[in-house]
């Protein structure tokens, strides 16, 4: 299995799960946002998807059964400031990868997509039929790739599964891998950095939303459960299954305040919080309907409890926080 972006947060966990499931893993990553020491499972090839010669060499020298693609830039605000960079990396380079796959008759592809393809939510719970109106270059680029994959399936028989994430969270239950971003923008690691003293406080952007405690409600899915859905999607493609797209989430909503209070309980730390103004475009509630994936793959969560998600992330924060 070729795991592109396998030195990043989700990709490194996926490489571990694949290896533990008996697959041989090759990781391709340019290490622009990933970490060399996160590649603990599989062989690392350092390189970029813009390098078509490298891609052809990888497919020539290795018998690749399927490709999992996690190598995207993913900061929404940055995509607004630098759209060219995002379209080049997330769209053009993905096409380079797909074209190389076709040249070497590799026709199974799993794509890391995003809930950002839906844009402003029209309903609190989002299923696959929700209108797709992305509002930033990041979401638009992901939607473009999904459309490209439908065309490549129809024209060339390249089968794909698009998996649309909501909020990946937590860390490897064994404590070997975890979440690292620079700068960090995800709520749970930010809260835990405040708990460990690496951050003075956690900012809460608005506490006057129409939710039970006034803070935004989001869907947090454990990274290991996310990876298990990818593994099931891979098995689907290896069994000559059809192309499809699925929303992946916990199916439950947790408020910002619930996350902070849970982190206080798990860590035993006070975690100072500061209420700030709402951020433009933040919906009150955003939760995934993942019934389609459950029905198609028999997918089940192991770690849907928020306390468990935070505990695993805290285990990672304590292990690595002092040396970052």
HURAFEN-V70058 format. One record per helix or strand of 3 or more residues. SS is the DSSP state (~ for helix, > for strand). FROM is the first residue (numbers start at 1). TO is the last residue. If there is no record, write none. Layout:
ss: {SS;SS}
from: {FROM;FROM}
to: {TO;TO}
This chain:
ss: {>;~;>;~;>;~;>;~;~;>;~;~;>;>;~;>;>;~;>;~;>;>;~;~}
from: {2;9;26;36;43;52;67;76;83;108;115;137;159;167;187;202;220;223;244;256;273;285;291;306}
to: {4;20;29;38;46;61;69;81;103;114;118;156;165;169;196;205;222;238;248;267;276;288;297;320}
